[in-house]
Amino acid sequence: MSDATEPTTANNLEPIAGVDLELYAKVARGIAPYGYDQSKLPQVARAFGVASDDWARAQEGWTARIRDDREVAALFTHLYTRS
C-alpha cells in the first residue's frame, strides 16, 4: 500500500479543475503559433472551453505534478509531442 503523503501516479492523473493531462498538453502546444508566448495560454485554454479561473488552477496543479512525478512528466511529453 502506498504512503498517503505521496500520491501514486494514478492519483496524479486525475483532472484538475476539469482539465486532464491530455487537454493540458493540447493547450500547452496551442501556444506554438504565438511563438510559445506563455501569456497566450488562457486565450488558448478558452478556445478549448476552459474558463480562465479553471485554467489558472489546472496550470498550477499540472506544473507541480509534472515537476514532481517522472511518470506524469513522461506522459505529458508524449501527449505534447503528438498534439
C-alpha positions as MATLAB code, in Angstrom:
seq = 'MSDATEPTTANNLEPIAGVDLELYAKVARGIAPYGYDQSKLPQVARAFGVASDDWARAQEGWTARIRDDREVAALFTHLYTRS';
ca = [
       0.000    0.000    0.000;
       1.355    3.448   -0.848;
       2.078    6.178    1.656;
      -0.861    8.619    1.811;
       1.538   11.577    1.809;
       2.978   10.545   -1.570;
       0.229   10.225   -4.176;
       0.567    7.498   -6.751;
       0.917    8.349  -10.413;
      -2.678    7.190  -10.912;
      -3.844    9.841   -8.443;
      -1.613   12.355  -10.194;
      -3.521   11.752  -13.426;
      -6.852   12.921  -12.019;
      -8.109   16.064  -13.814;
      -7.503   19.413  -12.161;
     -10.359   21.909  -12.428;
     -11.799   19.753  -15.204;
      -8.554   19.712  -17.205;
      -6.994   16.307  -17.790;
      -3.374   15.847  -18.830;
      -4.255   15.369  -22.491;
      -6.145   18.670  -22.614;
      -3.360   20.383  -20.671;
      -0.867   19.184  -23.292;
      -3.097   20.400  -26.140;
      -3.387   23.858  -24.591;
       0.347   23.992  -23.929;
       1.038   23.015  -27.535;
      -1.564   25.532  -28.699;
       0.711   28.482  -27.994;
       3.198   27.372  -30.677;
       1.650   29.676  -33.302;
       2.214   32.563  -30.871;
       5.937   31.904  -30.552;
       5.337   29.985  -27.289;
       4.159   33.187  -25.607;
       3.017   31.963  -22.166;
       0.654   34.913  -21.822;
      -1.481   33.329  -24.575;
      -2.217   30.194  -22.516;
      -5.507   31.499  -21.039;
      -6.691   32.517  -24.513;
      -5.849   29.111  -25.972;
      -7.454   27.393  -22.980;
     -10.674   29.361  -23.588;
     -10.639   28.146  -27.200;
     -10.714   24.612  -25.748;
     -13.630   25.544  -23.478;
     -11.651   26.064  -20.272;
     -12.561   29.122  -18.172;
      -9.705   31.383  -17.090;
     -10.023   30.540  -13.377;
     -10.089   26.815  -14.130;
      -7.057   27.169  -16.372;
      -5.113   29.007  -13.661;
      -5.778   26.179  -11.172;
      -5.031   23.499  -13.756;
      -1.808   25.147  -14.862;
      -0.536   25.448  -11.305;
      -1.505   21.892  -10.450;
      -0.225   20.228  -13.615;
       3.047   22.134  -13.434;
       3.607   20.756   -9.920;
       2.635   17.204  -10.880;
       4.877   17.212  -13.948;
       7.753   18.545  -11.866;
       7.254   16.053   -9.039;
       6.286   12.830  -10.837;
       8.565   11.459  -13.575;
       5.849    9.204  -14.971;
       3.445   12.114  -15.326;
       6.233   14.145  -16.940;
       6.924   11.376  -19.442;
       3.247   11.023  -20.304;
       2.930   14.804  -20.700;
       5.896   14.812  -23.101;
       4.313   12.017  -25.118;
       0.937   13.779  -25.276;
       2.520   17.153  -26.048;
       4.562   15.832  -28.979;
       1.585   14.114  -30.567;
      -0.764   17.122  -30.127;
];
